Amino acid sequence: MTITVHRLTYYPVKGCAGTTVDSAHVLGTGLEHDRTFMVVDAVDGAFRSQRTHPAMAAVRVGVLEGGAALSLSAEDIEPLRLDVDPDGPRREVSMFDRPLGEAVDQGDEIAEWFSDVLGAKSRLVRVAPGFDRDGWGDTPGKVNFADAHAVLIASTASLDDLNARITAGGDASPVPMDRFRPNIVLTGNDEPHFEDRVRRMTIGSVELAHSVRAMRCAVPMVDQVTGHRAGPEPIRTLSTYRREPEYGNKVSFGAKNAVVCEGVVSVGDTVEVAEWLDA
């Protein structure tokens, strides 16, 4: 049994569409460029997400010039190029009602653009120089604007098992992996959810350590192509076999990891599991 990397994706703007790549630098906070930017409420600085603004899923973001600029596009609005301000005016921001400190506001033009797309007054912010945020779990690690952890891992075996359960009901279609917005998708092990049991692994020159299983909210019910809600799957089926009593009976899919050693990871890389968690 050889476990390998099947897909790599980073999400430049939290909640917006991801960029799939063949190879990625992995920093202490996750894949380079992952969740470096975040859309926030223009008044109180609270983050916006697909939970309340599913249209974010259909906002396409390209990282240009090594991160010095972004390209943004969405349906029925003119595309925009943004010259990134890495160290400009600051704005207090928060996530899940918890202050994150100051982030760098990216100006009025992109604020108006996102406000039009989402139908709500918004600002775009970037992590500020020196931003230092801890994760939590078995290995907390560091994180940018992801919910709480550096790297989200899922496997093709987990998705195949889920979709077999969905289609067995006869009244729903399979869901694609992008519903779960993973950074790294693994393949080669036929055991569903084996990623939950990996305590420590090396991929390429990167070492990762388990933080916690990924608890799922309403986002997996959003079609990541159209930006429209398309539930109740996959949450309905996950609720029949993946409830986590220790986390308020939420459902889980995928595993969140911390970066122990930075490096480069590529599609096709072999995964070396150094240590497994107890079953």
VOBA-1610 file (N, C-alpha, C; in pm, whole numbers, padded with zeros to 5 digits, always signed):
BEGIN
Met+00085-00120+00000Met+00000+00000+00000Met+00088+00125+00000Thr+00078+00203-00106Thr+00154+00327-00116Thr+00057+00445-00119Ile+00067+00529-00020Ile-00017+00649-00014Ile+00055+00761-00085Thr-00014+00830-00174Thr+00047+00941-00248Thr-00045+01063-00248Val+00012+01175-00288Val-00064+01300-00300Val-00141+01299-00431His-00271+01316-00421His-00359+01316-00539His-00387+01457-00589Arg-00400+01553-00496Arg-00433+01691-00536Arg-00385+01788-00430Leu-00345+01907-00475Leu-00301+02015-00387Leu-00380+02140-00421Thr-00434+02208-00321Thr-00513+02329-00345Thr-00488+02430-00234Tyr-00468+02554-00274Tyr-00466+02663-00175Tyr-00578+02761-00207Tyr-00619+02835-00105Tyr-00733+02926-00115Tyr-00686+03066-00076Pro-00650+03149-00175Pro-00590+03280-00143Pro-00678+03368-00055Val-00808+03373-00086Val-00902+03451-00006Val-00993+03354+00067Lys-00994+03360+00197Lys-01077+03270+00278Lys-01221+03270+00227Gly-01274+03152+00199Gly-01412+03139+00156Gly-01432+03145+00006Cys-01331+03191-00068Cys-01343+03200-00214Cys-01282+03076-00280Ala-01290+03070-00412Ala-01246+02951-00483Ala-01098+02924-00464Gly-01062+02796-00474Gly-00924+02756-00456Gly-00847+02750-00587Thr-00716+02739-00575Thr-00626+02723-00688Thr-00556+02589-00674Thr-00575+02501-00772Thr-00513+02369-00769Thr-00380+02374-00842Val-00276+02317-00780Val-00140+02326-00832Val-00074+02188-00830Asp+00035+02176-00905Asp+00111+02051-00908Asp+00211+02042-00794Ser+00255+02157-00745Ser+00355+02161-00639Ser+00335+02288-00558Ala+00369+02282-00431Ala+00347+02399-00345Ala+00453+02404-00236His+00497+02526-00205His+00576+02548-00085His+00481+02543+00034Val+00525+02480+00139Val+00445+02471+00261Val+00520+02545+00371Leu+00457+02649+00423Leu+00515+02730+00529Leu+00458+02685+00663Gly+00500+02749+00769Gly+00451+02713+00901Gly+00301+02731+00917Thr+00242+02818+00834Thr+00098+02844+00840Thr+00019+02770+00733Gly+00086+02681+00657Gly+00017+02604+00554Gly+00074+02628+00416Leu+00000+02586+00313Leu+00045+02607+00176Leu+00065+02756+00150Glu+00171+02790+00080Glu+00198+02931+00050Glu+00077+02994-00018His+00039+03112+00026His-00075+03191-00024His-00209+03142+00030Asp-00212+03039+00112Asp-00340+02987+00159Asp-00400+03078+00267Arg-00523+03122+00244Arg-00597+03206+00338Arg-00514+03324+00388Thr-00442+03387+00297Thr-00366+03507+00330Thr-00457+03629+00336Phe-00569+03622+00263Phe-00666+03731+00257Phe-00799+03686+00313Met-00878+03783+00359Met-01009+03752+00417Met-01104+03869+00390Val-01228+03835+00359Val-01333+03936+00342Val-01400+03956+00478Val-01418+04082+00517Val-01477+04112+00648Val-01591+04212+00633Asp-01675+04216+00734Asp-01781+04316+00742Asp-01718+04455+00749Ala-01770+04547+00669Ala-01710+04681+00661Ala-01724+04759+00791Val-01818+04721+00876Val-01842+04796+00999Val-01765+04737+01116Asp-01784+04608+01143Asp-01727+04552+01266Asp-01606+04461+01242Gly-01568+04438+01116Gly-01449+04358+01088Gly-01466+04209+01106Ala-01589+04161+01127Ala-01613+04017+01140Ala-01599+03949+01005Phe-01537+03831+01003Phe-01511+03762+00876Phe-01640+03719+00808Arg-01635+03716+00677Arg-01746+03665+00598Arg-01708+03525+00548Ser-01809+03437+00540Ser-01782+03301+00494Ser-01899+03251+00412Gln-01880+03134+00352Gln-01986+03071+00274Gln-02105+03030+00362Arg-02085+03027+00491Arg-02196+02992+00579Arg-02312+03089+00560Thr-02280+03216+00545Thr-02383+03319+00527Thr-02381+03382+00390His-02269+03368+00316His-02255+03426+00183His-02201+03321+00087Pro-02286+03225+00046Pro-02239+03116-00040Pro-02183+03162-00173Ala-02219+03282-00220Ala-02167+03333-00347Ala-02015+03346-00345Met-01954+03349-00227Met-01808+03357-00220Met-01742+03240-00292Ala-01808+03124-00292Ala-01748+03005-00353Ala-01715+03025-00500Ala-01794+03109-00569Ala-01776+03129-00713Ala-01685+03247-00746Val-01623+03307-00646Val-01526+03414-00672Val-01391+03350-00700Arg-01341+03368-00822Arg-01213+03309-00864Arg-01100+03407-00834Val-00996+03356-00772Val-00883+03440-00730Val-00754+03382-00785Gly-00677+03465-00853Gly-00546+03424-00901Gly-00437+03502-00831Val-00332+03435-00792Val-00217+03500-00729Val-00116+03533-00839Leu-00083+03660-00852Leu+00007+03707-00958Leu+00137+03760-00899Glu+00242+03750-00977Glu+00371+03810-00940Glu+00416+03770-00800Gly+00399+03641-00769Gly+00445+03591-00642Gly+00369+03642-00522Gly+00252+03695-00545Gly+00170+03747-00436Gly+00163+03898-00431Ala+00229+03965-00524Ala+00225+04110-00528Ala+00094+04163-00584Ala+00018+04077-00650Ala-00110+04118-00708Ala-00206+04001-00709Leu-00336+04032-00719Leu-00440+03931-00731Leu-00526+03964-00851Ser-00578+03860-00917Ser-00684+03877-01015Ser-00811+03818-00956Leu-00923+03888-00970Leu-01049+03843-00913Leu-01159+03850-01017Ser-01242+03748-01020Ser-01353+03746-01116Ser-01473+03676-01053Ala-01592+03718-01096Ala-01717+03658-01051Ala-01821+03687-01159Glu-01929+03612-01155Glu-02034+03625-01256Glu-02101+03762-01248Asp-02127+03820-01364Asp-02204+03944-01377Asp-02136+04065-01315Ile-02003+04065-01308Ile-01930+04181-01260Ile-01795+04186-01331Glu-01746+04307-01354Glu-01618+04321-01422Glu-01505+04262-01337Pro-01416+04185-01400Pro-01301+04134-01324Pro-01213+04248-01276Leu-01133+04220-01177Leu-01051+04324-01115Leu-00911+04271-01088Arg-00812+04356-01112Arg-00676+04327-01069Arg-00647+04414-00948Leu-00592+04351-00845Leu-00559+04422-00721Leu-00408+04419-00699Asp-00349+04537-00688Asp-00210+04546-00644Asp-00210+04539-00492Val-00152+04433-00440Val-00160+04406-00297Val-00081+04508-00216Asp-00143+04555-00110Asp-00075+04643-00015Asp-00032+04556+00103Pro+00098+04525+00115Pro+00141+04431+00219Pro+00150+04493+00359Asp+00154+04626+00367Asp+00179+04687+00498Asp+00120+04828+00504Gly-00011+04837+00477Gly-00077+04967+00472Gly-00168+04990+00591Pro-00278+05061+00570Pro-00372+05093+00678Pro-00426+04965+00743Arg-00443+04971+00873Arg-00484+04853+00948Arg-00632+04860+00986Arg-00688+04742+01007Arg-00829+04730+01046Arg-00839+04614+01145Glu-00909+04634+01256Glu-00933+04527+01351Glu-01030+04425+01292Val-00995+04297+01301Val-01079+04192+01244Val-01103+04084+01348Ser-01205+04002+01322Ser-01239+03895+01415Ser-01292+03774+01339Met-01288+03660+01407Met-01339+03535+01350Met-01411+03458+01460Phe-01533+03416+01435Phe-01613+03345+01535Phe-01621+03424+01666Asp-01636+03556+01653Asp-01650+03648+01766Asp-01523+03659+01851Arg-01410+03616+01795Arg-01283+03628+01867Arg-01191+03724+01792Pro-01138+03826+01859Pro-01050+03921+01793Pro-00923+03853+01740Leu-00883+03892+01619Leu-00759+03841+01562Leu-00651+03949+01558Gly-00685+04069+01602Gly-00590+04180+01594Gly-00609+04259+01466Glu-00503+04324+01422Glu-00510+04410+01304Glu-00468+04336+01178Ala-00538+04366+01068Ala-00503+04318+00936Ala-00490+04438+00842Val-00427+04416+00728Val-00399+04525+00635Val-00516+04541+00537Asp-00583+04655+00544Asp-00695+04683+00454Asp-00643+04705+00312Gln-00714+04649+00212Gln-00667+04654+00074Gln-00733+04762-00011Gly-00804+04855+00052Gly-00849+04972-00020Gly-00995+04969-00062Asp-01038+05084-00115Asp-01179+05104-00145Asp-01227+05031-00270Glu-01141+05022-00374Glu-01186+04963-00500Glu-01225+04817-00481Ile-01140+04740-00416Ile-01171+04598-00395Ile-01283+04583-00292Ala-01294+04677-00199Ala-01403+04673-00102Ala-01537+04689-00175Glu-01545+04782-00268Glu-01668+04802-00344Glu-01698+04681-00431Trp-01593+04620-00486Trp-01611+04502-00571Trp-01674+04388-00492Phe-01617+04355-00376Phe-01673+04248-00294Phe-01811+04285-00241Ser-01835+04411-00210Ser-01966+04454-00163Ser-02072+04428-00270Asp-02037+04454-00396Asp-02130+04429-00506Asp-02155+04279-00523Val-02049+04199-00518Val-02062+04055-00538Val-02148+03991-00429Leu-02128+04033-00305Leu-02194+03969-00192Leu-02322+04038-00148Gly-02346+04159-00200Gly-02466+04232-00159Gly-02461+04276-00015Ala-02341+04299+00036Ala-02322+04342+00175Ala-02193+04420+00184Lys-02193+04531+00256Lys-02075+04615+00265Lys-01958+04538+00326Ser-01851+04529+00249Ser-01740+04443+00286Ser-01606+04512+00261Arg-01502+04461+00326Arg-01364+04503+00302Arg-01280+04377+00281Leu-01170+04391+00208Leu-01075+04282+00194Leu-00950+04318+00273Val-00905+04222+00356Val-00786+04246+00436Val-00684+04136+00411Arg-00558+04168+00444Arg-00448+04073+00429Arg-00382+04056+00566Val-00322+03937+00589Val-00248+03920+00714Val-00140+04027+00722Ala-00123+04085+00838Ala-00025+04191+00858Ala+00114+04132+00885Pro+00218+04205+00853Pro+00353+04159+00889Pro+00360+04129+01039Gly+00421+04016+01072Gly+00432+03977+01211Gly+00309+03907+01267Phe+00208+03883+01183Phe+00087+03813+01229Phe+00125+03678+01290Asp+00078+03651+01409Asp+00117+03529+01481Asp-00005+03473+01552Arg-00060+03365+01496Arg-00183+03308+01549Arg-00165+03159+01573Asp-00203+03114+01690Asp-00191+02973+01726Asp-00314+02895+01684Gly-00292+02771+01644Gly-00402+02677+01625Gly-00433+02610+01759Trp-00495+02492+01752Trp-00525+02418+01875Trp-00531+02270+01840Gly-00545+02187+01942Gly-00553+02043+01919Gly-00429+01970+01962Asp-00413+01845+01917Asp-00300+01762+01957Asp-00167+01831+01926Thr-00156+01888+01807Thr-00040+01970+01769Thr-00097+02102+01718Pro-00091+02209+01797Pro-00160+02333+01759Pro-00105+02397+01632Gly+00026+02418+01624Gly+00084+02483+01509Gly+00042+02628+01495Lys+00069+02684+01379Lys+00036+02823+01346Lys-00060+02826+01228Val-00131+02940+01213Val-00233+02947+01109Val-00253+03092+01067Asn-00287+03113+00939Asn-00324+03246+00890Asn-00473+03269+00915Phe-00553+03285+00808Phe-00696+03310+00824Phe-00782+03185+00802Ala-00721+03066+00797Ala-00803+02944+00800Ala-00877+02942+00933Asp-00981+02858+00943Asp-01062+02859+01065Asp-00976+02843+01190Ala-00885+02744+01190Ala-00804+02727+01310Ala-00678+02642+01290His-00655+02590+01168His-00544+02499+01148His-00478+02521+01012Ala-00353+02477+01001Ala-00273+02510+00883Ala-00312+02432+00759Val-00334+02301+00773Val-00352+02215+00655Val-00470+02121+00677Leu-00562+02118+00583Leu-00674+02024+00587Leu-00648+01911+00488Ile-00654+01788+00538Ile-00625+01670+00457Ile-00749+01583+00448Ala-00777+01533+00327Ala-00883+01436+00306Ala-00831+01329+00211Ser-00906+01221+00196Ser-00862+01112+00109Ser-00970+01074+00010Thr-00927+01018-00103Thr-01023+00971-00202Thr-01106+00856-00146Ala-01046+00776-00055Ala-01121+00664+00004Ala-01238+00715+00088Ser-01215+00824+00162Ser-01322+00880+00244Ser-01436+00931+00157Leu-01401+00999+00048Leu-01504+01052-00041Leu-01578+00939-00111Asp-01506+00838-00155Asp-01572+00724-00222Asp-01671+00657-00130Asp-01634+00638-00004Asp-01723+00576+00093Asp-01847+00662+00118Leu-01826+00792+00133Leu-01938+00884+00152Leu-02033+00879+00033Asn-01978+00886-00087Asn-02064+00888-00206Asn-02138+00756-00225Ala-02077+00645-00187Ala-02147+00517-00194Ala-02268+00518-00101Arg-02252+00580+00015Arg-02363+00589+00110Arg-02472+00683+00058Ile-02429+00795-00003Ile-02526+00891-00057Ile-02610+00827-00167Thr-02544+00762-00262Thr-02616+00707-00377Thr-02697+00583-00340Ala-02660+00516-00231Ala-02738+00400-00187Ala-02879+00440-00148Gly-02894+00567-00107Gly-03027+00617-00073Gly-03115+00637-00193Gly-03055+00653-00310Gly-03129+00659-00435Gly-03187+00793-00472Asp-03179+00894-00386Asp-03243+01021-00417Asp-03146+01138-00418Ala-03016+01110-00428Ala-02916+01217-00431Ala-02797+01173-00514Ser-02724+01272-00565Ser-02607+01246-00648Ser-02479+01254-00566Pro-02371+01193-00614Pro-02242+01204-00544Pro-02197+01349-00536Val-02114+01380-00439Val-02060+01515-00425Val-01912+01513-00460Pro-01859+01623-00515Pro-01717+01629-00547Pro-01635+01665-00423Met-01505+01640-00431Met-01416+01669-00319Met-01412+01816-00284Asp-01435+01905-00382Asp-01421+02048-00353Asp-01523+02098-00251Arg-01629+02020-00224Arg-01725+02060-00121Arg-01657+02073+00016Phe-01547+01999+00036Phe-01480+01997+00166Phe-01356+02086+00171Arg-01318+02146+00060Arg-01213+02246+00051Arg-01081+02201+00118Pro-01034+02079+00085Pro-00907+02035+00144Pro-00787+02101+00077Asn-00677+02106+00149Asn-00549+02150+00092Asn-00477+02035+00024Ile-00479+01918+00088Ile-00408+01801+00035Ile-00505+01684+00032Val-00518+01623-00086Val-00599+01502-00101Val-00504+01385-00121Leu-00524+01280-00041Leu-00439+01161-00047Leu-00513+01046-00115Thr-00438+00956-00178Thr-00496+00838-00240Thr-00401+00721-00217Gly-00449+00598-00244Gly-00364+00481-00233Gly-00394+00392-00115Asn-00474+00439-00021Asn-00518+00358+00092Asn-00669+00347+00081Asp-00720+00226+00078Asp-00863+00204+00057Asp-00946+00216+00184Glu-00882+00240+00298Glu-00954+00252+00424Glu-01015+00391+00437Pro-01147+00404+00440Pro-01208+00538+00457Pro-01162+00603+00587His-01127+00728+00578His-01091+00810+00693His-00961+00766+00762Phe-00873+00699+00687Phe-00744+00665+00746Phe-00666+00791+00783Glu-00694+00903+00716Glu-00624+01028+00747Glu-00648+01074+00890Asp-00761+01033+00948Asp-00790+01066+01088Asp-00688+01005+01183Arg-00629+00892+01144Arg-00546+00814+01235Arg-00396+00843+01220Val-00361+00933+01130Val-00219+00964+01111Val-00176+01070+01213Arg-00085+01030+01303Arg-00037+01126+01401Arg+00074+01213+01342Arg+00160+01153+01260Arg+00274+01227+01204Arg+00307+01169+01069Met+00331+01254+00971Met+00364+01207+00836Met+00461+01302+00769Thr+00535+01247+00671Thr+00624+01327+00586Thr+00577+01314+00443Ile+00562+01428+00376Ile+00524+01432+00235Ile+00625+01522+00165Gly+00699+01468+00069Gly+00807+01547+00011Gly+00905+01583+00121Ser+00933+01711+00135Ser+01021+01757+00242Ser+00944+01819+00358Val+00812+01797+00360Val+00724+01857+00460Val+00686+01754+00566Glu+00688+01796+00691Glu+00642+01710+00799Glu+00517+01772+00861Leu+00413+01689+00875Leu+00286+01734+00930Leu+00251+01651+01052Ala+00176+01711+01144Ala+00131+01640+01264Ala-00017+01667+01288His-00086+01565+01335His-00230+01571+01356His-00268+01677+01460Ser-00369+01756+01427Ser-00426+01851+01523Ser-00561+01801+01573Val-00657+01782+01480Val-00792+01744+01519Val-00867+01699+01394Arg-00971+01621+01411Arg-01060+01592+01298Arg-01130+01720+01256Ala-01167+01729+01130Ala-01230+01851+01077Ala-01381+01844+01097Met-01432+01929+01186Met-01576+01938+01207Met-01638+02020+01094Arg-01749+01973+01042Arg-01808+02037+00925Arg-01932+02118+00962Cys-01948+02232+00892Cys-02064+02319+00911Cys-02152+02309+00787Ala-02209+02419+00744Ala-02298+02418+00628Ala-02224+02431+00496Val-02096+02465+00498Val-02023+02492+00374Val-02024+02373+00277Pro-02009+02248+00320Pro-02013+02138+00223Pro-02145+02125+00146Met-02247+02196+00189Met-02374+02194+00115Met-02379+02303+00007Val-02270+02379-00010Val-02263+02483-00112Val-02195+02428-00236Asp-02258+02442-00352Asp-02196+02406-00480Asp-02080+02501-00504Gln-01959+02449-00511Gln-01840+02533-00518Gln-01816+02592-00657Val-01894+02551-00754Val-01885+02609-00889Val-01983+02724-00905Thr-02107+02705-00860Thr-02210+02806-00880Thr-02220+02905-00765Gly-02176+02865-00646Gly-02194+02950-00529Gly-02336+02949-00475His-02411+02843-00507His-02548+02828-00458His-02556+02712-00359Arg-02642+02724-00261Arg-02663+02613-00168Arg-02728+02496-00243Ala-02679+02375-00215Ala-02727+02258-00287Ala-02754+02142-00193Gly-02776+02170-00063Gly-02795+02066+00037Gly-02920+01984+00015Pro-02950+01888+00099Pro-02890+01864+00231Pro-02763+01779+00231Glu-02729+01722+00115Glu-02606+01643+00111Glu-02485+01734+00095Pro-02371+01691+00150Pro-02342+01561+00211Pro-02364+01554+00362Ile-02408+01665+00424Ile-02420+01666+00570Ile-02525+01565+00618Arg-02633+01550+00542Arg-02737+01455+00585Arg-02680+01314+00601Thr-02603+01269+00502Thr-02548+01134+00511Thr-02435+01125+00612Leu-02349+01226+00619Leu-02242+01224+00719Leu-02299+01213+00860Ser-02415+01272+00882Ser-02474+01271+01016Ser-02516+01132+01060Thr-02523+01038+00966Thr-02565+00902+01001Thr-02448+00818+01051Tyr-02323+00862+01029Tyr-02211+00777+01071Tyr-02085+00851+01113Arg-02087+00985+01111Arg-01965+01059+01143Arg-01990+01166+01250Arg-02080+01142+01341Arg-02102+01239+01449Arg-01992+01227+01554Glu-01955+01343+01611Glu-01846+01350+01709Glu-01901+01402+01841Pro-01937+01312+01935Pro-01998+01355+02062Pro-01912+01454+02139Glu-01779+01439+02131Glu-01692+01529+02208Glu-01687+01669+02149Tyr-01746+01689+02030Tyr-01751+01821+01969Tyr-01896+01862+01940Gly-01980+01845+02041Gly-02118+01890+02029Gly-02200+01814+01928Asn-02160+01690+01897Asn-02231+01604+01802Asn-02225+01656+01659Lys-02126+01740+01630Lys-02105+01782+01492Lys-02054+01664+01409Val-02061+01677+01277Val-02008+01572+01190Val-01868+01610+01144Ser-01787+01507+01114Ser-01650+01534+01072Ser-01621+01471+00936Phe-01528+01534+00866Phe-01477+01479+00740Phe-01342+01543+00715Gly-01237+01461+00711Gly-01102+01512+00692Gly-01032+01535+00825Ala-00903+01560+00816Ala-00821+01582+00936Ala-00740+01710+00919Lys-00733+01786+01026Lys-00656+01910+01025Lys-00519+01884+01086Asn-00418+01939+01021Asn-00280+01914+01060Asn-00203+02043+01080Ala-00100+02035+01163Ala-00005+02144+01183Ala+00122+02114+01104Val+00192+02219+01065Val+00318+02203+00993Val+00431+02198+01096Val+00502+02086+01098Val+00614+02067+01190Val+00745+02106+01123Cys+00756+02075+00994Cys+00876+02109+00917Cys+00833+02162+00781Glu+00876+02283+00747Glu+00841+02345+00620Glu+00915+02278+00504Gly+00863+02296+00383Gly+00929+02238+00267Gly+00843+02248+00143Val+00857+02151+00054Val+00783+02149-00072Val+00710+02016-00084Val+00586+02021-00129Val+00508+01900-00154Val+00455+01906-00296Ser+00449+01790-00361Ser+00406+01784-00501Ser+00308+01670-00521Val+00223+01685-00623Val+00134+01576-00661Val+00219+01455-00700Gly+00180+01339-00650Gly+00255+01216-00675Gly+00354+01180-00566Asp+00383+01274-00476Asp+00474+01245-00366Asp+00421+01130-00281Thr+00513+01047-00235Thr+00476+00938-00144Thr+00463+00992-00002Val+00363+00943+00068Val+00339+00980+00207Val+00401+00875+00297Glu+00492+00918+00382Glu+00554+00828+00479Glu+00492+00856+00616Val+00417+00759+00667Val+00353+00773+00798Val+00452+00730+00904Ala+00490+00823+00989Ala+00586+00795+01095Ala+00520+00741+01220Glu+00394+00781+01241Glu+00325+00740+01364Glu+00175+00747+01342Trp+00106+00645+01392Trp-00039+00639+01383Trp-00100+00668+01520Leu-00217+00728+01519Leu-00295+00743+01640Leu-00360+00610+01675Asp-00397+00593+01800Asp-00474+00475+01838Asp-00608+00478+01768Ala-00659+00364+01731Ala-00787+00357+01658Ala-00897+00415+01745
//
